[in-house]
């Protein structure tokens, strides 16, 4: 049974908005980056009392997720900047503000689980204003010093979450180039341990395990061989490459199963394993998208559902008094990985299979709504055009559409006992074509598909 809706319905308006949003993301050129001054006030160090109160939380619960600093060097810098120097080092102004911002955001986000907002949350706005002022004199951070590389990397992370994505790309590139100019990627001795951790953070790998590095290489191969916008590649060739990558992923999974599902006696935490399994789900969905739908649709949907379930488990397992690292990992995953599982489930809801039960559809919609709720928290203080804002916009709109479809199907079920295939039709134009049909065929336009799957 096909369900139609009137031209002025809420669902039709939502679909039109989604179509416009995806078209904009796929075709808009990034804006030219300018470093217009935020205001005329100089940047300054954060309140020392707050920093001292939360520095332990940062190193015990957050730093291990993306190790940029050595604890002793930060404590030494705090004494130097607050007690000895008349004019603080610009690099440490950035770093200390960023450390406090990340910690307070983590506490604030976790507190929302219980409906409580800590008193320190009001300081977040002031810290963001202070960090924005640091972009006024970015050239002061380009001297080859370890402290400058750390500061640039932290500025990039702040820009990724709160400011425009173009700003993140610019600052992140400068951080990596400065690190390479200092030879940090070649430093292997103990005296360079901090620099070695910093360089690994610069390529967004939270540790140096063989599993993470090898999966990252497979992910890069997927991007280059299947989504790199190669102009003259036949579907048969893409399919052959995809099958080869499926075998590589299966071999990788067999080899690293002890890391994906770690026993209690290992040093791999459940949270680290969840992140790795989520990255694996993304790889599987991306590869299966280049295999004919008749062979791959159910497989990639299962991987997408698994990915969303992993993220939900990460937050559902949090209880008041627990470490805030669970929420921090969830947020870092949203910023560091494309939202492929979310989009895959959303696409399926627009064109579901006949055998989808109402319970399955409800479960999928609930997963999208949960994801959108968490993305909303992530973008609380983000500006328009930031990655966090983009993820929020996509997930909010798609979850609203999914909810509208679910509600409409429930109304129809109450009116008839005829089996419902949950297919929505708009005057002869399917929702798929009306909304994001351009995402369907990665073979004909891999550049467009890549824009969706790798930038959001």
C-alpha positions in Angstrom: 0.0 0.0 0.0 1.4 3.4 -0.9 0.9 6.4 1.4 0.3 9.8 -0.1 0.4 13.1 1.6 -1.1 16.5 0.7 1.2 19.1 -1.0 1.1 21.2 2.1 1.9 18.5 4.6 4.6 18.8 7.2 6.4 15.8 5.8 6.6 17.2 2.3 8.1 20.4 3.7 10.6 18.4 5.7 11.6 16.5 2.7 12.0 19.6 0.6 14.2 21.1 3.4 16.3 17.9 3.5 16.8 18.0 -0.3 17.9 21.6 -0.2 20.3 20.9 2.7 22.0 17.9 1.0 22.2 19.8 -2.3 23.9 22.7 -0.5 26.4 20.4 1.2 27.2 18.6 -2.0 27.6 21.6 -4.3 28.6 24.7 -2.2 32.2 25.8 -2.3 33.8 26.4 1.1 33.8 30.1 1.9 37.0 32.1 1.7 38.7 32.1 5.0 39.3 35.5 6.6 40.7 36.2 10.1 38.5 39.1 10.9 39.2 40.2 14.5 36.7 39.0 17.0 37.2 42.1 19.1 40.0 44.4 20.2 40.5 42.7 23.5 43.7 40.8 24.0 43.5 37.1 24.9 44.4 36.1 28.4 45.0 33.2 30.6 41.9 31.4 32.1 41.1 31.7 35.8 43.8 29.8 37.6 41.6 28.5 40.3 39.3 26.8 37.8 42.3 25.4 35.9 43.8 23.9 39.0 40.5 22.5 40.1 39.9 20.6 36.8 43.4 19.8 35.5 43.3 16.4 37.2 40.0 15.5 35.5 41.5 16.5 32.1 44.5 14.2 32.5 42.7 11.2 34.1 39.6 11.2 31.9 40.2 13.2 28.6 43.9 13.4 27.7 44.3 9.7 27.0 41.7 10.0 24.2 43.9 12.4 22.3 47.3 12.7 24.0 48.7 16.1 23.3 50.4 17.1 26.5 52.7 15.6 29.1 51.2 16.3 32.5 54.4 17.5 34.1 55.0 20.0 31.3 51.6 21.5 31.7 52.0 21.9 35.5 55.4 23.5 35.0 53.9 25.9 32.4 51.1 26.9 34.8 53.6 27.9 37.4 55.7 29.8 34.9 52.8 31.6 33.1 51.0 32.7 36.3 53.9 33.3 38.7 57.0 34.3 36.7 56.2 35.9 33.3 54.8 39.4 33.1 53.5 38.7 29.6 52.1 35.1 29.2 53.2 33.0 26.2 50.5 33.1 23.5 50.9 29.3 23.0 50.1 28.6 26.6 47.2 31.0 26.6 45.7 28.9 23.8 46.6 25.6 25.5 45.4 26.4 29.0 42.1 27.9 27.8 41.5 24.8 25.6 42.3 22.3 28.3 39.8 24.0 30.7 37.2 24.4 27.9 37.3 20.7 27.0 37.0 19.6 30.6 34.1 21.9 31.4 32.3 20.9 28.2 32.7 17.3 29.1 31.3 17.9 32.6 28.4 20.0 31.3 27.4 17.4 28.7 27.5 14.6 31.2 25.5 16.6 33.7 22.7 17.0 31.2 22.1 13.2 31.6 20.6 14.0 35.0 19.1 17.4 34.0 21.7 19.2 36.1 24.0 21.9 34.8 27.1 22.6 36.8 27.8 26.2 37.9 31.0 26.2 35.9 29.1 25.8 32.6 28.7 29.6 32.4 32.4 29.9 32.1 32.4 28.0 28.7 31.1 31.1 26.8 33.9 33.2 28.2 36.5 30.6 27.4 35.3 30.5 23.8 35.4 34.2 23.5 39.0 34.2 24.8 40.0 31.4 22.3 38.4 33.3 19.4 40.7 36.2 20.2 43.7 33.9 19.8 42.9 33.7 16.0 43.6 37.5 15.8 47.4 36.8 16.0 47.8 33.3 14.6 51.2 34.2 13.1 52.6 34.3 16.6 52.2 30.6 16.8 54.2 29.7 13.7 57.6 29.7 15.2 58.9 26.1 15.3 58.4 25.2 19.0 56.7 22.3 20.7 54.4 24.6 22.6 53.2 26.2 19.3 52.5 22.9 17.7 50.4 21.9 20.7 48.6 25.2 20.7 47.8 25.0 16.9 46.5 21.5 17.3 44.2 22.5 20.1 43.0 25.6 18.1 42.2 23.2 15.3 40.2 20.9 17.6 38.3 23.9 19.0 37.6 25.2 15.5 36.4 21.7 14.4 33.7 21.7 17.1 32.8 25.4 17.4 33.8 27.3 14.3 33.7 27.0 10.6 35.2 23.8 9.1 37.4 25.9 6.8 39.1 27.4 9.8 39.7 23.9 11.2 41.4 22.8 7.9 43.6 25.8 7.8 44.8 25.6 11.4 45.1 21.8 11.4 47.3 22.0 8.3 49.6 24.5 9.9 49.9 22.3 13.0 50.9 19.3 10.9 53.3 21.2 8.8 55.0 22.8 11.8 55.3 19.4 13.5 56.9 17.9 10.4 59.3 20.9 10.0 60.5 20.1 13.5 61.0 16.4 12.6 58.4 15.2 15.2 57.3 12.4 12.9 60.8 11.0 13.0 61.4 11.4 16.8 61.6 7.9 18.4 63.7 8.3 21.5 62.4 8.7 25.1 63.4 12.4 25.2 60.8 13.0 22.4 58.0 11.1 24.0 55.8 14.2 24.2 56.5 15.1 20.6 55.8 11.5 19.5 52.4 11.6 21.2 51.7 15.0 19.7 52.4 13.8 16.1 50.1 10.8 16.6 47.4 13.2 17.7 48.1 15.3 14.7 46.9 12.5 12.4 43.9 11.9 14.7 44.9 8.5 16.0 44.4 8.2 19.7 47.0 5.4 20.1 49.7 3.6 18.0 48.3 0.1 18.1 48.6 -2.0 14.9 44.8 -2.4 14.8 44.0 1.3 14.6 46.8 2.1 12.1 46.0 -0.8 9.8 42.3 0.0 9.8 43.1 3.6 9.1 45.1 2.4 6.1 42.2 0.4 4.8 39.8 3.4 5.3 42.2 5.5 3.2 42.3 2.8 0.5 38.5 2.8 0.5 38.5 6.6 0.0 41.1 6.6 -2.7 39.9 3.6 -4.7 36.1 3.9 -4.4 35.3 7.6 -3.7 38.2 9.7 -5.1 36.2 11.1 -8.0 38.1 9.1 -10.7 36.4 10.1 -14.0 36.5 6.9 -16.0 36.0 3.9 -13.8 33.5 1.3 -14.8 31.0 -0.2 -12.3 32.6 -3.6 -12.9 36.0 -2.2 -11.8 34.5 -0.5 -8.8 32.7 -3.7 -7.8 35.9 -5.7 -8.1 37.8 -3.2 -5.9 35.0 -3.4 -3.4 35.0 -7.2 -3.1 38.8 -7.0 -2.6 38.3 -4.5 0.2 35.6 -6.7 1.8 38.2 -9.5 2.0 40.7 -7.1 3.6 38.2 -6.0 6.2 37.2 -9.6 7.0 40.9 -10.5 7.4 41.5 -7.5 9.6 38.5 -8.4 11.8 39.8 -11.9 12.3 43.2 -10.7 13.1 42.1 -8.1 15.7 39.0 -9.8 17.2 40.7 -9.7 20.6 40.9 -5.9 20.4 37.3 -5.5 19.1 36.0 -7.7 21.9 38.6 -7.4 24.7 38.6 -9.7 27.7 38.6 -8.0 31.1 42.2 -8.9 31.6 43.5 -6.6 28.7 44.4 -3.0 28.8 42.0 -2.1 26.0 38.9 -0.5 27.5 35.4 -1.1 26.4 35.1 2.5 25.2 38.2 2.1 23.0 36.8 -1.1 21.6 33.5 0.6 20.8 35.2 3.3 18.8 37.2 0.8 16.8 34.1 -1.3 16.1 32.2 1.9 15.0 35.0 2.8 12.6 34.8 -0.8 11.2 31.1 -0.4 10.6 31.7 2.7 8.6 34.3 0.9 6.4 31.8 -1.9 5.8 29.0 0.4 4.8 31.2 2.5 2.5 32.5 -0.7 0.7 29.1 -2.3 0.4 27.7 0.8 -1.2 29.9 0.0 -4.3 28.4 -3.5 -4.6 25.0 -4.0 -6.3 22.1 -3.3 -4.0 20.7 -6.8 -4.4 23.8 -8.2 -2.8 24.7 -5.5 -0.3 21.6 -3.7 1.0 20.9 -5.9 3.9 24.6 -6.2 4.9 25.3 -2.5 4.9 22.1 -1.8 6.8 23.1 -4.3 9.5 26.5 -2.6 9.9 24.8 0.8 10.1 22.4 -0.4 12.7 25.2 -1.9 14.7 27.1 1.4 14.5 24.2 3.4 15.9 23.6 0.8 18.6 27.3 1.1 19.7 27.1 4.8 20.1 23.9 4.5 22.1 25.4 1.9 24.4 28.3 4.3 25.0 26.0 6.9 26.5 23.3 4.6 27.9 25.9 3.0 30.1 26.7 6.3 31.8 25.5 6.9 35.4 26.0 9.9 37.6 29.4 9.8 39.2 30.9 7.9 36.4 33.8 9.1 34.3 32.9 11.7 31.7 35.1 10.0 29.2 32.2 8.0 27.8 30.5 11.2 26.7 33.8 12.6 25.5 34.4 9.6 23.3 30.9 9.8 21.9 31.5 13.5 21.0 34.9 12.8 19.5 33.5 10.1 17.4 30.9 12.4 16.0 33.6 14.9 15.1 36.3 12.5 13.9 34.2 10.1 11.8 31.6 10.6 9.0 28.0 10.0 10.0 27.7 7.1 7.5 25.7 4.7 9.8 23.1 7.4 10.5 22.6 8.3 6.8 22.4 4.6 5.8 19.5 4.0 8.3 17.8 7.2 7.3 18.0 6.2 3.6 16.5 2.8 4.4 13.6 4.4 6.2 12.7 6.4 3.1 12.6 3.2 1.0 12.2 0.2 3.4 11.8 -3.4 2.5 8.4 -5.0 2.5 9.4 -7.3 5.4 10.3 -4.6 7.8 8.1 -5.0 10.9 6.6 -2.0 12.7 9.0 -2.9 15.6 12.0 -2.7 13.4 10.9 0.6 11.9 10.3 2.0 15.4 13.8 0.8 16.5 15.4 2.5 13.5 13.6 5.8 14.2 14.5 5.7 17.8 18.2 5.2 17.0 18.1 8.3 14.7 16.4 10.4 17.3 18.9 9.4 20.0 21.8 10.3 17.6 20.2 13.7 16.8 19.7 14.4 20.5 23.3 13.8 21.3 24.4 15.9 18.2 22.2 18.7 19.6 24.3 18.7 22.8 27.5 18.6 20.8 26.6 21.8 18.9 25.3 23.8 21.8 27.9 26.5 21.5 28.9 26.0 17.9 28.6 28.6 15.2 26.9 28.2 11.9 29.1 26.3 9.4 31.1 24.3 12.0 31.2 20.6 11.7 29.2 20.2 14.9 26.5 22.5 13.5 26.4 20.6 10.2 26.0 17.2 12.0 23.3 18.7 14.1 21.4 20.2 11.1 21.5 16.9 9.2 20.6 14.7 12.1 17.8 16.9 13.4 16.1 17.2 10.0 16.5 13.5 9.1 15.2 12.3 12.5 12.2 14.6 12.2 11.4 13.1 8.8 11.8 9.6 10.1 9.5 10.5 13.1 6.9 11.9 10.7 7.0 8.8 8.6 6.6 6.6 11.7 3.6 8.6 12.9 2.0 8.5 9.5 2.4 4.7 9.3 0.9 4.3 12.8 -2.1 6.2 11.8 -2.6 4.1 8.7 -2.2 0.9 10.7 -5.0 2.0 13.0 -7.2 2.5 10.0 -6.6 -0.7 8.0 -5.4 -4.2 8.5 -3.9 -4.3 5.0 -0.1 -5.0 5.1 1.8 -1.8 4.8 5.1 -1.6 3.0 5.9 1.8 4.5 6.5 3.4 1.1 5.8 7.0 0.8 4.9 8.5 -2.6 4.6 12.1 -3.5 2.5 12.5 -6.6 4.5 9.9 -8.6 7.8 11.0 -7.4 9.4 8.7 -4.8 10.9 10.2 -1.7 14.2 8.7 -2.7 14.3 10.8 -5.9 12.8 13.8 -4.2 15.1 13.9 -1.3 18.6 12.4 -1.7 18.5 10.3 -4.8 21.9 11.7 -5.7 23.4 9.7 -2.9 22.3 6.4 -4.4 24.6 6.0 -7.2 28.2 6.4 -6.1 29.4 4.9 -9.4 28.0 7.7 -11.6 29.0 10.5 -9.3 31.6 9.4 -6.8 32.7 12.9 -6.0 29.1 13.9 -4.9 28.8 10.8 -2.8 32.2 11.3 -1.3 31.2 14.8 -0.3 28.4 13.3 1.8 30.1 10.3 3.2 33.5 11.8 4.1 32.7 15.4 5.1 29.6 14.9 7.3 
